[in-house]
């Protein structure tokens, strides 16, 4: 993993040099919430309200 600046959101995250996966604070927060059924429901409800597919 290498530190990488994500300019679109002005954050510093991590990028895997093997597969290219990006990890940033928002991704980690969503993964943490998805561990519980209630957290997953909340994230999905927010996505539906925002008009996401």
Predicted model as a PDB file, atoms N, CA, C, CB and O in Angstrom, pLDDT in the B-factor column:
MODEL        1                                                                  
ATOM      1  N   UNK A   1       0.846  -1.164   0.000  1.00 88.00           N  
ATOM      2  CA  UNK A   1       0.000   0.000   0.000  1.00 88.00           C  
ATOM      3  C   UNK A   1       0.899   1.238   0.000  1.00 88.00           C  
ATOM      4  CB  UNK A   1      -0.966  -0.008   1.220  1.00 88.00           C  
ATOM      5  O   UNK A   1       1.901   1.311   0.711  1.00 88.00           O  
ATOM      6  N   UNK A   2       0.504   2.190  -0.814  1.00 92.00           N  
ATOM      7  CA  UNK A   2       1.211   3.468  -0.864  1.00 92.00           C  
ATOM      8  C   UNK A   2       0.211   4.589  -0.618  1.00 92.00           C  
ATOM      9  CB  UNK A   2       1.938   3.659  -2.230  1.00 92.00           C  
ATOM     10  O   UNK A   2      -0.956   4.490  -0.998  1.00 92.00           O  
ATOM     11  N   UNK A   3       0.682   5.659   0.023  1.00 90.00           N  
ATOM     12  CA  UNK A   3      -0.171   6.823   0.251  1.00 90.00           C  
ATOM     13  C   UNK A   3      -0.385   7.530  -1.077  1.00 90.00           C  
ATOM     14  CB  UNK A   3       0.455   7.790   1.306  1.00 90.00           C  
ATOM     15  O   UNK A   3       0.541   7.667  -1.877  1.00 90.00           O  
ATOM     16  N   UNK A   4      -1.609   7.974  -1.300  1.00 88.00           N  
ATOM     17  CA  UNK A   4      -1.924   8.657  -2.543  1.00 88.00           C  
ATOM     18  C   UNK A   4      -2.954   9.749  -2.279  1.00 88.00           C  
ATOM     19  CB  UNK A   4      -2.442   7.660  -3.601  1.00 88.00           C  
ATOM     20  O   UNK A   4      -3.942   9.530  -1.577  1.00 88.00           O  
ATOM     21  N   UNK A   5      -2.715  10.916  -2.844  1.00 86.00           N  
ATOM     22  CA  UNK A   5      -3.660  12.018  -2.709  1.00 86.00           C  
ATOM     23  C   UNK A   5      -4.790  11.820  -3.711  1.00 86.00           C  
ATOM     24  CB  UNK A   5      -2.958  13.392  -2.927  1.00 86.00           C  
ATOM     25  O   UNK A   5      -4.554  11.564  -4.892  1.00 86.00           O  
ATOM     26  N   UNK A   6      -6.015  11.940  -3.223  1.00 76.00           N  
ATOM     27  CA  UNK A   6      -7.188  11.828  -4.084  1.00 76.00           C  
ATOM     28  C   UNK A   6      -7.676  13.248  -4.302  1.00 76.00           C  
ATOM     29  CB  UNK A   6      -8.316  10.901  -3.454  1.00 76.00           C  
ATOM     30  O   UNK A   6      -8.370  13.806  -3.452  1.00 76.00           O  
ATOM     31  N   UNK A   7      -7.326  13.823  -5.413  1.00 78.00           N  
ATOM     32  CA  UNK A   7      -7.552  15.246  -5.654  1.00 78.00           C  
ATOM     33  C   UNK A   7      -9.020  15.624  -5.760  1.00 78.00           C  
ATOM     34  CB  UNK A   7      -6.851  15.659  -6.901  1.00 78.00           C  
ATOM     35  O   UNK A   7      -9.384  16.750  -5.422  1.00 78.00           O  
ATOM     36  N   UNK A   8      -9.875  14.716  -6.220  1.00 74.00           N  
ATOM     37  CA  UNK A   8     -11.292  15.044  -6.381  1.00 74.00           C  
ATOM     38  C   UNK A   8     -11.938  15.413  -5.056  1.00 74.00           C  
ATOM     39  CB  UNK A   8     -12.035  13.875  -7.007  1.00 74.00           C  
ATOM     40  O   UNK A   8     -12.832  16.259  -5.013  1.00 74.00           O  
ATOM     41  N   UNK A   9     -11.493  14.787  -3.982  1.00 72.00           N  
ATOM     42  CA  UNK A   9     -12.094  15.035  -2.668  1.00 72.00           C  
ATOM     43  C   UNK A   9     -11.094  15.615  -1.675  1.00 72.00           C  
ATOM     44  CB  UNK A   9     -12.674  13.749  -2.112  1.00 72.00           C  
ATOM     45  O   UNK A   9     -11.405  15.744  -0.490  1.00 72.00           O  
ATOM     46  N   UNK A  10      -9.914  15.963  -2.136  1.00 79.00           N  
ATOM     47  CA  UNK A  10      -8.861  16.544  -1.287  1.00 79.00           C  
ATOM     48  C   UNK A  10      -8.594  15.709  -0.043  1.00 79.00           C  
ATOM     49  CB  UNK A  10      -9.241  17.958  -0.875  1.00 79.00           C  
ATOM     50  O   UNK A  10      -8.559  16.235   1.069  1.00 79.00           O  
ATOM     51  N   UNK A  11      -8.407  14.412  -0.233  1.00 80.00           N  
ATOM     52  CA  UNK A  11      -8.096  13.507   0.855  1.00 80.00           C  
ATOM     53  C   UNK A  11      -6.865  12.693   0.494  1.00 80.00           C  
ATOM     54  CB  UNK A  11      -9.292  12.587   1.166  1.00 80.00           C  
ATOM     55  O   UNK A  11      -6.487  12.577  -0.672  1.00 80.00           O  
ATOM     56  N   UNK A  12      -6.255  12.136   1.524  1.00 86.00           N  
ATOM     57  CA  UNK A  12      -5.151  11.211   1.312  1.00 86.00           C  
ATOM     58  C   UNK A  12      -5.666   9.832   1.650  1.00 86.00           C  
ATOM     59  CB  UNK A  12      -3.892  11.586   2.174  1.00 86.00           C  
ATOM     60  O   UNK A  12      -6.246   9.616   2.715  1.00 86.00           O  
ATOM     61  N   UNK A  13      -5.454   8.898   0.740  1.00 87.00           N  
ATOM     62  CA  UNK A  13      -5.874   7.526   0.952  1.00 87.00           C  
ATOM     63  C   UNK A  13      -4.717   6.600   0.679  1.00 87.00           C  
ATOM     64  CB  UNK A  13      -7.071   7.171   0.068  1.00 87.00           C  
ATOM     65  O   UNK A  13      -3.563   7.021   0.600  1.00 87.00           O  
ATOM     66  N   UNK A  14      -5.043   5.331   0.536  1.00 87.00           N  
ATOM     67  CA  UNK A  14      -4.046   4.319   0.233  1.00 87.00           C  
ATOM     68  C   UNK A  14      -4.418   3.627  -1.068  1.00 87.00           C  
ATOM     69  CB  UNK A  14      -3.925   3.296   1.386  1.00 87.00           C  
ATOM     70  O   UNK A  14      -5.596   3.456  -1.381  1.00 87.00           O  
ATOM     71  N   UNK A  15      -3.395   3.231  -1.825  1.00 88.00           N  
ATOM     72  CA  UNK A  15      -3.619   2.489  -3.061  1.00 88.00           C  
ATOM     73  C   UNK A  15      -2.732   1.255  -3.030  1.00 88.00           C  
ATOM     74  CB  UNK A  15      -3.324   3.369  -4.325  1.00 88.00           C  
ATOM     75  O   UNK A  15      -1.540   1.350  -2.739  1.00 88.00           O  
ATOM     76  N   UNK A  16      -3.307   0.110  -3.326  1.00 88.00           N  
ATOM     77  CA  UNK A  16      -2.553  -1.136  -3.389  1.00 88.00           C  
ATOM     78  C   UNK A  16      -1.750  -1.157  -4.689  1.00 88.00           C  
ATOM     79  CB  UNK A  16      -3.503  -2.373  -3.296  1.00 88.00           C  
ATOM     80  O   UNK A  16      -2.304  -0.942  -5.767  1.00 88.00           O  
ATOM     81  N   UNK A  17      -0.450  -1.416  -4.586  1.00 91.00           N  
ATOM     82  CA  UNK A  17       0.386  -1.444  -5.784  1.00 91.00           C  
ATOM     83  C   UNK A  17       0.209  -2.742  -6.571  1.00 91.00           C  
ATOM     84  CB  UNK A  17       1.849  -1.265  -5.403  1.00 91.00           C  
ATOM     85  O   UNK A  17       0.626  -2.823  -7.727  1.00 91.00           O  
ATOM     86  N   UNK A  18      -0.401  -3.755  -5.962  1.00 91.00           N  
ATOM     87  CA  UNK A  18      -0.618  -5.031  -6.645  1.00 91.00           C  
ATOM     88  C   UNK A  18      -1.907  -5.020  -7.471  1.00 91.00           C  
ATOM     89  CB  UNK A  18      -0.664  -6.169  -5.627  1.00 91.00           C  
ATOM     90  O   UNK A  18      -1.910  -5.442  -8.627  1.00 91.00           O  
ATOM     91  N   UNK A  19      -3.006  -4.534  -6.870  1.00 91.00           N  
ATOM     92  CA  UNK A  19      -4.290  -4.623  -7.566  1.00 91.00           C  
ATOM     93  C   UNK A  19      -4.894  -3.264  -7.910  1.00 91.00           C  
ATOM     94  CB  UNK A  19      -5.261  -5.395  -6.729  1.00 91.00           C  
ATOM     95  O   UNK A  19      -5.828  -3.200  -8.709  1.00 91.00           O  
ATOM     96  N   UNK A  20      -4.383  -2.169  -7.325  1.00 87.00           N  
ATOM     97  CA  UNK A  20      -4.890  -0.845  -7.626  1.00 87.00           C  
ATOM     98  C   UNK A  20      -6.065  -0.401  -6.776  1.00 87.00           C  
ATOM     99  CB  UNK A  20      -5.277  -0.790  -9.032  1.00 87.00           C  
ATOM    100  O   UNK A  20      -6.613   0.677  -7.006  1.00 87.00           O  
ATOM    101  N   UNK A  21      -6.471  -1.212  -5.789  1.00 88.00           N  
ATOM    102  CA  UNK A  21      -7.603  -0.846  -4.941  1.00 88.00           C  
ATOM    103  C   UNK A  21      -7.285   0.434  -4.164  1.00 88.00           C  
ATOM    104  CB  UNK A  21      -7.950  -1.999  -3.968  1.00 88.00           C  
ATOM    105  O   UNK A  21      -6.179   0.598  -3.651  1.00 88.00           O  
ATOM    106  N   UNK A  22      -8.263   1.333  -4.082  1.00 84.00           N  
ATOM    107  CA  UNK A  22      -8.129   2.576  -3.327  1.00 84.00           C  
ATOM    108  C   UNK A  22      -8.869   2.435  -2.006  1.00 84.00           C  
ATOM    109  CB  UNK A  22      -8.672   3.786  -4.138  1.00 84.00           C  
ATOM    110  O   UNK A  22      -9.988   1.923  -1.963  1.00 84.00           O  
ATOM    111  N   UNK A  23      -8.245   2.888  -0.938  1.00 87.00           N  
ATOM    112  CA  UNK A  23      -8.855   2.904   0.393  1.00 87.00           C  
ATOM    113  C   UNK A  23      -8.751   4.339   0.902  1.00 87.00           C  
ATOM    114  CB  UNK A  23      -8.150   1.875   1.386  1.00 87.00           C  
ATOM    115  O   UNK A  23      -7.665   4.918   0.921  1.00 87.00           O  
ATOM    116  N   UNK A  24      -9.876   4.906   1.312  1.00 84.00           N  
ATOM    117  CA  UNK A  24      -9.870   6.238   1.910  1.00 84.00           C  
ATOM    118  C   UNK A  24     -10.828   6.234   3.099  1.00 84.00           C  
ATOM    119  CB  UNK A  24     -10.272   7.335   0.863  1.00 84.00           C  
ATOM    120  O   UNK A  24     -11.518   5.237   3.311  1.00 84.00           O  
ATOM    121  N   UNK A  25     -10.894   7.303   3.874  1.00 83.00           N  
ATOM    122  CA  UNK A  25     -11.745   7.314   5.063  1.00 83.00           C  
ATOM    123  C   UNK A  25     -13.225   7.016   4.774  1.00 83.00           C  
ATOM    124  CB  UNK A  25     -11.634   8.651   5.737  1.00 83.00           C  
ATOM    125  O   UNK A  25     -13.882   6.351   5.576  1.00 83.00           O  
ATOM    126  N   UNK A  26     -13.752   7.492   3.652  1.00 83.00           N  
ATOM    127  CA  UNK A  26     -15.154   7.239   3.334  1.00 83.00           C  
ATOM    128  C   UNK A  26     -15.398   5.756   3.036  1.00 83.00           C  
ATOM    129  CB  UNK A  26     -15.588   8.095   2.140  1.00 83.00           C  
ATOM    130  O   UNK A  26     -16.396   5.190   3.481  1.00 83.00           O  
ATOM    131  N   UNK A  27     -14.504   5.139   2.297  1.00 85.00           N  
ATOM    132  CA  UNK A  27     -14.630   3.709   2.006  1.00 85.00           C  
ATOM    133  C   UNK A  27     -14.581   2.905   3.304  1.00 85.00           C  
ATOM    134  CB  UNK A  27     -13.510   3.245   1.039  1.00 85.00           C  
ATOM    135  O   UNK A  27     -15.380   1.989   3.498  1.00 85.00           O  
ATOM    136  N   UNK A  28     -13.654   3.244   4.184  1.00 87.00           N  
ATOM    137  CA  UNK A  28     -13.551   2.528   5.454  1.00 87.00           C  
ATOM    138  C   UNK A  28     -14.808   2.697   6.298  1.00 87.00           C  
ATOM    139  CB  UNK A  28     -12.335   3.011   6.235  1.00 87.00           C  
ATOM    140  O   UNK A  28     -15.249   1.743   6.939  1.00 87.00           O  
ATOM    141  N   UNK A  29     -15.394   3.891   6.311  1.00 86.00           N  
ATOM    142  CA  UNK A  29     -16.629   4.128   7.065  1.00 86.00           C  
ATOM    143  C   UNK A  29     -17.777   3.288   6.504  1.00 86.00           C  
ATOM    144  CB  UNK A  29     -17.002   5.626   7.034  1.00 86.00           C  
ATOM    145  O   UNK A  29     -18.534   2.692   7.270  1.00 86.00           O  
ATOM    146  N   UNK A  30     -17.915   3.235   5.190  1.00 84.00           N  
ATOM    147  CA  UNK A  30     -18.972   2.423   4.584  1.00 84.00           C  
ATOM    148  C   UNK A  30     -18.769   0.942   4.871  1.00 84.00           C  
ATOM    149  CB  UNK A  30     -19.024   2.658   3.077  1.00 84.00           C  
ATOM    150  O   UNK A  30     -19.735   0.233   5.155  1.00 84.00           O  
ATOM    151  N   UNK A  31     -17.549   0.469   4.802  1.00 86.00           N  
ATOM    152  CA  UNK A  31     -17.286  -0.942   5.112  1.00 86.00           C  
ATOM    153  C   UNK A  31     -17.623  -1.260   6.558  1.00 86.00           C  
ATOM    154  CB  UNK A  31     -15.823  -1.290   4.832  1.00 86.00           C  
ATOM    155  O   UNK A  31     -18.163  -2.327   6.852  1.00 86.00           O  
ATOM    156  N   UNK A  32     -17.302  -0.329   7.474  1.00 86.00           N  
ATOM    157  CA  UNK A  32     -17.620  -0.535   8.884  1.00 86.00           C  
ATOM    158  C   UNK A  32     -19.132  -0.624   9.080  1.00 86.00           C  
ATOM    159  CB  UNK A  32     -17.032   0.603   9.745  1.00 86.00           C  
ATOM    160  O   UNK A  32     -19.614  -1.490   9.811  1.00 86.00           O  
ATOM    161  N   UNK A  33     -19.878   0.263   8.432  1.00 83.00           N  
ATOM    162  CA  UNK A  33     -21.337   0.270   8.575  1.00 83.00           C  
ATOM    163  C   UNK A  33     -21.971  -0.961   7.939  1.00 83.00           C  
ATOM    164  CB  UNK A  33     -21.923   1.533   7.952  1.00 83.00           C  
ATOM    165  O   UNK A  33     -22.993  -1.446   8.425  1.00 83.00           O  
ATOM    166  N   UNK A  34     -21.385  -1.471   6.865  1.00 82.00           N  
ATOM    167  CA  UNK A  34     -21.964  -2.619   6.175  1.00 82.00           C  
ATOM    168  C   UNK A  34     -21.828  -3.916   6.977  1.00 82.00           C  
ATOM    169  CB  UNK A  34     -21.308  -2.787   4.819  1.00 82.00           C  
ATOM    170  O   UNK A  34     -22.417  -4.931   6.605  1.00 82.00           O  
ATOM    171  N   UNK A  35     -21.075  -3.899   8.051  1.00 86.00           N  
ATOM    172  CA  UNK A  35     -20.901  -5.097   8.872  1.00 86.00           C  
ATOM    173  C   UNK A  35     -22.167  -5.471   9.630  1.00 86.00           C  
ATOM    174  CB  UNK A  35     -19.767  -4.894   9.849  1.00 86.00           C  
ATOM    175  O   UNK A  35     -22.349  -6.634   9.992  1.00 86.00           O  
ATOM    176  N   UNK A  36     -23.046  -4.496   9.877  1.00 86.00           N  
ATOM    177  CA  UNK A  36     -24.279  -4.774  10.604  1.00 86.00           C  
ATOM    178  C   UNK A  36     -25.469  -4.594   9.664  1.00 86.00           C  
ATOM    179  CB  UNK A  36     -24.412  -3.849  11.848  1.00 86.00           C  
ATOM    180  O   UNK A  36     -25.428  -3.748   8.771  1.00 86.00           O  
ATOM    181  N   UNK A  37     -26.518  -5.373   9.854  1.00 86.00           N  
ATOM    182  CA  UNK A  37     -27.697  -5.219   9.003  1.00 86.00           C  
ATOM    183  C   UNK A  37     -28.300  -3.821   9.077  1.00 86.00           C  
ATOM    184  CB  UNK A  37     -28.740  -6.237   9.386  1.00 86.00           C  
ATOM    185  O   UNK A  37     -28.732  -3.279   8.060  1.00 86.00           O  
ATOM    186  N   UNK A  38     -28.334  -3.236  10.269  1.00 86.00           N  
ATOM    187  CA  UNK A  38     -28.912  -1.901  10.407  1.00 86.00           C  
ATOM    188  C   UNK A  38     -28.069  -0.858   9.670  1.00 86.00           C  
ATOM    189  CB  UNK A  38     -29.038  -1.526  11.892  1.00 86.00           C  
ATOM    190  O   UNK A  38     -28.613   0.025   9.007  1.00 86.00           O  
ATOM    191  N   UNK A  39     -26.763  -0.957   9.785  1.00 80.00           N  
ATOM    192  CA  UNK A  39     -25.884  -0.035   9.077  1.00 80.00           C  
ATOM    193  C   UNK A  39     -26.037  -0.150   7.576  1.00 80.00           C  
ATOM    194  CB  UNK A  39     -24.447  -0.281   9.463  1.00 80.00           C  
ATOM    195  O   UNK A  39     -26.033   0.857   6.868  1.00 80.00           O  
ATOM    196  N   UNK A  40     -26.172  -1.382   7.083  1.00 81.00           N  
ATOM    197  CA  UNK A  40     -26.358  -1.600   5.647  1.00 81.00           C  
ATOM    198  C   UNK A  40     -27.677  -0.984   5.179  1.00 81.00           C  
ATOM    199  CB  UNK A  40     -26.326  -3.109   5.318  1.00 81.00           C  
ATOM    200  O   UNK A  40     -27.726  -0.365   4.116  1.00 81.00           O  
ATOM    201  N   UNK A  41     -28.746  -1.149   5.964  1.00 84.00           N  
ATOM    202  CA  UNK A  41     -30.039  -0.558   5.603  1.00 84.00           C  
ATOM    203  C   UNK A  41     -29.940   0.967   5.516  1.00 84.00           C  
ATOM    204  CB  UNK A  41     -31.117  -0.960   6.627  1.00 84.00           C  
ATOM    205  O   UNK A  41     -30.489   1.579   4.601  1.00 84.00           O  
ATOM    206  N   UNK A  42     -29.246   1.563   6.462  1.00 82.00           N  
ATOM    207  CA  UNK A  42     -29.103   3.026   6.457  1.00 82.00           C  
ATOM    208  C   UNK A  42     -28.350   3.502   5.227  1.00 82.00           C  
ATOM    209  CB  UNK A  42     -28.382   3.500   7.723  1.00 82.00           C  
ATOM    210  O   UNK A  42     -28.757   4.473   4.589  1.00 82.00           O  
ATOM    211  N   UNK A  43     -27.253   2.828   4.884  1.00 78.00           N  
ATOM    212  CA  UNK A  43     -26.493   3.231   3.705  1.00 78.00           C  
ATOM    213  C   UNK A  43     -27.309   3.069   2.434  1.00 78.00           C  
ATOM    214  CB  UNK A  43     -25.210   2.424   3.603  1.00 78.00           C  
ATOM    215  O   UNK A  43     -27.280   3.935   1.560  1.00 78.00           O  
ATOM    216  N   UNK A  44     -28.038   1.960   2.327  1.00 81.00           N  
ATOM    217  CA  UNK A  44     -28.848   1.724   1.141  1.00 81.00           C  
ATOM    218  C   UNK A  44     -29.972   2.740   1.036  1.00 81.00           C  
ATOM    219  CB  UNK A  44     -29.417   0.314   1.160  1.00 81.00           C  
ATOM    220  O   UNK A  44     -30.297   3.196  -0.061  1.00 81.00           O  
ATOM    221  N   UNK A  45     -30.572   3.100   2.172  1.00 85.00           N  
ATOM    222  CA  UNK A  45     -31.651   4.099   2.157  1.00 85.00           C  
ATOM    223  C   UNK A  45     -31.113   5.458   1.708  1.00 85.00           C  
ATOM    224  CB  UNK A  45     -32.306   4.218   3.558  1.00 85.00           C  
ATOM    225  O   UNK A  45     -31.780   6.168   0.956  1.00 85.00           O  
ATOM    226  N   UNK A  46     -29.920   5.823   2.159  1.00 79.00           N  
ATOM    227  CA  UNK A  46     -29.317   7.088   1.734  1.00 79.00           C  
ATOM    228  C   UNK A  46     -29.059   7.078   0.232  1.00 79.00           C  
ATOM    229  CB  UNK A  46     -28.003   7.349   2.499  1.00 79.00           C  
ATOM    230  O   UNK A  46     -29.247   8.090  -0.443  1.00 79.00           O  
ATOM    231  N   UNK A  47     -28.631   5.939  -0.283  1.00 72.00           N  
ATOM    232  CA  UNK A  47     -28.360   5.825  -1.710  1.00 72.00           C  
ATOM    233  C   UNK A  47     -29.624   5.964  -2.542  1.00 72.00           C  
ATOM    234  CB  UNK A  47     -27.693   4.502  -2.008  1.00 72.00           C  
ATOM    235  O   UNK A  47     -29.604   6.595  -3.599  1.00 72.00           O  
ATOM    236  N   UNK A  48     -30.716   5.385  -2.079  1.00 71.00           N  
ATOM    237  CA  UNK A  48     -31.983   5.488  -2.801  1.00 71.00           C  
ATOM    238  C   UNK A  48     -32.500   6.922  -2.797  1.00 71.00           C  
ATOM    239  CB  UNK A  48     -33.027   4.552  -2.185  1.00 71.00           C  
ATOM    240  O   UNK A  48     -33.039   7.386  -3.802  1.00 71.00           O  
ATOM    241  N   UNK A  49     -32.342   7.624  -1.688  1.00 69.00           N  
ATOM    242  CA  UNK A  49     -32.791   9.010  -1.602  1.00 69.00           C  
ATOM    243  C   UNK A  49     -31.973   9.909  -2.523  1.00 69.00           C  
ATOM    244  CB  UNK A  49     -32.699   9.510  -0.160  1.00 69.00           C  
ATOM    245  O   UNK A  49     -32.480  10.906  -3.037  1.00 69.00           O  
ATOM    246  N   UNK A  50     -30.703   9.554  -2.729  1.00 61.00           N  
ATOM    247  CA  UNK A  50     -29.832  10.370  -3.577  1.00 61.00           C  
ATOM    248  C   UNK A  50     -30.013  10.059  -5.058  1.00 61.00           C  
ATOM    249  CB  UNK A  50     -28.380  10.160  -3.186  1.00 61.00           C  
ATOM    250  O   UNK A  50     -29.414  10.718  -5.908  1.00 61.00           O  
ATOM    251  N   UNK A  51     -30.831   9.065  -5.373  1.00 59.00           N  
ATOM    252  CA  UNK A  51     -31.084   8.719  -6.758  1.00 59.00           C  
ATOM    253  C   UNK A  51     -30.017   7.830  -7.375  1.00 59.00           C  
ATOM    254  CB  UNK A  51     -31.211   9.957  -7.558  1.00 59.00           C  
ATOM    255  O   UNK A  51     -29.824   7.822  -8.591  1.00 59.00           O  
ATOM    256  N   UNK A  52     -29.323   7.077  -6.518  1.00 49.00           N  
ATOM    257  CA  UNK A  52     -28.291   6.181  -7.031  1.00 49.00           C  
ATOM    258  C   UNK A  52     -28.935   4.906  -7.561  1.00 49.00           C  
ATOM    259  CB  UNK A  52     -27.253   5.851  -5.933  1.00 49.00           C  
ATOM    260  O   UNK A  52     -30.044   4.544  -7.167  1.00 49.00           O  
ATOM    261  N   UNK A  53     -28.239   4.246  -8.440  1.00 49.00           N  
ATOM    262  CA  UNK A  53     -28.744   2.985  -9.007  1.00 49.00           C  
ATOM    263  C   UNK A  53     -28.551   1.850  -8.052  1.00 49.00           C  
ATOM    264  CB  UNK A  53     -28.058   2.665 -10.320  1.00 49.00           C  
ATOM    265  O   UNK A  53     -28.916   0.716  -8.360  1.00 49.00           O  
TER     266      UNK A  53                                                      
ENDMDL                                                                          
END                                                                             
